[in-house]
Amino acid sequence: MTPSPFLGELLGTLVLILLGNGVVANVVLKNTKGHNGGWIVITAGWAFAVTIGIFVAKAFGGYDAHLNPAVTIGFAVAQNEYGKVVDYVSAQMIGAFLGGTLVWLYHLPQYAKTEDKGAKLATFATDPAIRASGSNFFSEVIGTIVLLMGIKGIGAVTTGLGPFAVGILVWAIGLSLGGTTGYAINPARDLGPRIAHAILPIVGKGDSDWKYAWVPVAGPVTGAIIAGFLFL
């Protein structure tokens, strides 16, 4: 495959979701070695997923390695340059959908053994601990602003250690701010796999909770725009 920014964003996001939603599947699905591993395992797994996803993106031509439409939009607003948005967001959405699909294929026996419909959906998309749209939206906005501020700060002081620092940043957000909504802070991370959940023939899957789906998309986008104007 010829390296390109599109391919890098696609494959990096695919790996991000495969490892990130993979750790959720390992914890919440029945009959896995990591069943009931808990929140620390999930947040650590997502942090490592971000770091590895960045390295994969860069290896395949994604020199920006955003892996997240909110990051792409935030930098576009800050720089008043929108030429990359459609290309990057399209790649991120495709990668997220494929990553979610691979998580399902990888854990097929575990999905068959798991009766809990909510647990199955959790391996694809986020849902709030307490359903309150305004508060949930606010959580995603703030989490995304912190993400963009952190990335900006990391870029100002680090070079080769950047991917590791971004992983630590995502881990910190998950540990400190993630307990309210599951910290999507990434529209592709939630919407791409949620679409996969909706169309894949998952045994006993239940609905895809489209009533909530706007929050992990609109919240991060709003946070990214605010960060772009105020902090970048």
Disulfide bonds with the S-S distance in Angstrom:
none
